[in-house]
Amino acid sequence: MPISLRIQKAFGYGGRNHPWRRPWFTALARASARRTGGVVFLEDDALLDQLRAELGLPPGRRAEEYLAELRADEPLREAFDRARRERGFDEDPDWDTRVERLRGIAVVYYGLMREFRPQVVVETGTAAGGYTAFVLAALKHNGAGRLISIDIPPVAGRLTMDKTIDPGSIGYLLPEGYRDVWTYVQGDAKRHLPRILAEEEVDVFIHDSLHTRTHMLFEYAVARALLGEGKLVLSDDIMWNNAFNDFLASNRLTGYSPYSKPGTGVFVNRFDDRERAAGIGLVPHEQGG
Ligand SMILES: C[S@@+](CC[C@H](N)C(=O)[O-])C[C@H]1O[C@@H](n2cnc3c(N)ncnc32)[C@H](O)[C@@H]1O
């Protein structure tokens, strides 16, 4: 395991004295990840700056501005309040606290989506739709883009889930007014993900379904192979095992994680000259059968 990941695990969810707050340490981790591939943990604004640079986007807004946008998002706030009232959703006492608690996640799922302005996003794993709601809000605020979610309704004790949600209530944290850009596909990602990624021009893939090493590596590999170059791959729960880091390392890619929420990771899909020359796209039927 690379030193960056070992230290992140040892220090847990970074406090004031976390090594990642030291610029020299971040520089060291970046240099090491550049050499071997792997994940680098950054402050929210540094993460946005890094991804803008890699995506060729102009300088943009600060993380705090995106968090303010989320706090001011009335449909999201109302859906959250309704879930508390009607379903006993008790992860956070109020919407402002939720945005603050999830800030690193919100920066990636909302801020980055506002910057990157994807046309098509595909995610695996929806359940109540907590992070899905951030993505849908970004698409609505962008005025463009749609989200396809592939999900098996969660049952407590199965597929790493601790709660049951009946199929009719999936995504209950999603505002009604945001659902016109949302398509829900019920079923196993192993079945639907390769098909959908092959059929659609996808800009962003988000993994948040089954967090086993085998399944995570499967989804990352399918996404890498079927998304074009310069597209984004996001993942939740990258600390459950080392799959995210190992995948990056085995492809000599650098990924990033907000150190306030190091369970979330993101990387830009890139290929080397050899792979580009051999061919990285899907071969058309008329040539490949
Ligand atoms: C951690 S939850 C997703 C949380 C969600 N992204 C959010 O924003 O709140 C994981 C979801 O993935 C589903 N799931 C597990 N294995 C799956 C698989 N193989 N294919 C599709 N969905 C799966 C679970 O049933 C559950 O609904």
The ligand as an ORCA input file, in Angstrom:
! r2SCAN-3c Opt
* xyz 0 1
  C     -24.411      2.756     -0.561
  S     -25.963      2.583     -1.364
  C     -26.009      3.920     -2.461
  C     -26.141      5.252     -1.797
  C     -26.445      6.354     -2.763
  N     -25.443      6.523     -3.804
  C     -26.682      7.687     -2.108
  O     -26.353      8.678     -2.725
  O     -27.257      7.763     -1.027
  C     -25.647      1.199     -2.382
  C     -26.787      0.792     -3.284
  O     -26.285     -0.100     -4.279
  C     -27.161     -1.223     -4.406
  N     -26.393     -2.339     -4.956
  C     -25.635     -3.242     -4.316
  N     -25.111     -4.107     -5.185
  C     -25.519     -3.739     -6.412
  C     -25.289     -4.239     -7.719
  N     -24.543     -5.310     -7.947
  N     -25.879     -3.615     -8.762
  C     -26.651     -2.516     -8.560
  N     -26.898     -1.999     -7.334
  C     -26.336     -2.599     -6.283
  C     -27.647     -1.423     -2.976
  O     -28.776     -2.253     -2.914
  C     -27.907      0.039     -2.585
  O     -29.150      0.473     -3.039
*
